[in-house]
């Protein structure tokens, strides 16, 4: 039986000279029965959800101690203020988008990020409406391009706004980049002395080639208290079979997770392992440049 080994992007909270680091800000605006929309920002660092804020409280909070210790109390306060200011800013932009759709119902999403690659920090920014691509930012010109015919008037309007370009530059230089650098340094410090488990993802295609059976194997000498799960775009996958711990020949223990996915979809899966002092994952998806080997 042949399996395709998709060991694609193995990222433990460790740093090498060639490793890229990405900090993402995922925005969601939902229409509510009241006049005020529901708003939230989820912040993701190297595949790990590090904090989350909602318009109900404007508190940016993290459930990981090492993330909480990355920023000072004053910096966390600034993150709270950033969340609140982004709410009012995006509330205004939301009205412009709803105008072209002629509706106040729907979900508006935005993904903006900065990525460090060879000491150069690159920015990306895109919008979606009701699950469809809407606008994408050109990081060089800082101009928007439409991904939908309905987005054309919004593209023209936003590209003429005088405050838009300074706002985009400010986000990169004063919000995203400094936070990314602090998280990178804390990540290096945090991982000293932590041993990582071995994680592999195997993909077994179906006979018709439409689906893949994803199998994640986690192996380590100490799996007591370790949390293992599969996530899809940062959300825990429910329909996963998880085996009981089984011994290996070298004295270590393994756990296996399995689920099915449509190979034609650009899914973004992570096999995630968490312990009290460790976060590690292996990722699989079409967006990766991954190595392939074959096992008999």
Secondary structure by P-SEA (a helix, b strand, c coil): ccccccccccccccccccbbbbbbbbbbbbbccccbbbbbbbbbccccccccccccccccccccccccccccaaaaaaaaaaaaaaaaaaaaaaaaaaaaacccbbbbbbbbbccccccbbbbbbbccccccccccccccccbbbbccccaaaaaaaaaaccaaaaaaaaaaccccaaaaaaaaaaaaaaaccccccbbbbbbbbcccccccbbbbbbbccccccccccccccccccccbbbbccccccccbbbbbbbbccccccbbbbbbcccccccccccccccccbbbbbbcc
